[in-house]
Amino acid sequence: MEEAVVTKVNIIIRKAQPHEIPALSDFIMTFVEHGTLLPRTLDELAELLENLFVAELDGEIVGCAALEIYSRKLAEIRSLAVSEKVRGRGVGKKLVKACIDLAMEKNVFEVMAISASDEFFRACGFDYTLPRLRRAFFLQTRDEL
C-alpha cells in the first residue's frame, strides 16, 4: 500500500497591490456568478485597497478579503473568497485573521460579517449576537443592487 504524500502549501497572505485590482475583480466575479458574493466595481476595490488582503500561491491569487471600516465602532469583513483548489487549508481563516488584526490595529470596536457560511464564521470566533444581546437587522429596499 502506498503512503499518501503530504506537501506543505506555502500560501502567503498580504495586502493587495494597486495593479492587482483587475485580477481581483475577475477572481471575485466567479463567486458573484455563483451567487455567493455581491459584485464589486473596480472603484470599490480601489477604495478598499488599504484594507484589502490577498492569499497568494505560487504567484496566483487564490483568495481575498477586505475590511471595510465604517467608524471606530464598526467594520465589516467583505468579499471573502477562497479558490476551490485551496479550500479546506485554512486560507479563509487566515484572511479573516488578517482583517481582524487590522481592525485591532486601527482600534475598531466590533467587526461583523454578513454571510451564508455560519459555521465558518463561528469557527473564526464570530457569534450571532453581540454582547448584551444586540442583533443586526436588515431591510432590503429593492430586489437588486
Secondary structure, 3 states (H helix, E strand, C coil): CCCCCCCCCCCEEEECCHHHHHHHHHHHHHHHHCCCCCCCCHHHHHHHHHHEEEEEECCEEEEEEEEEECCCCEEEEEEEEECHHHCCCCHHHHHHHHHHHHHHHCCCCEEEECCCCHHHHHHCCCCCCCHHHCCCCCCCCCCCC
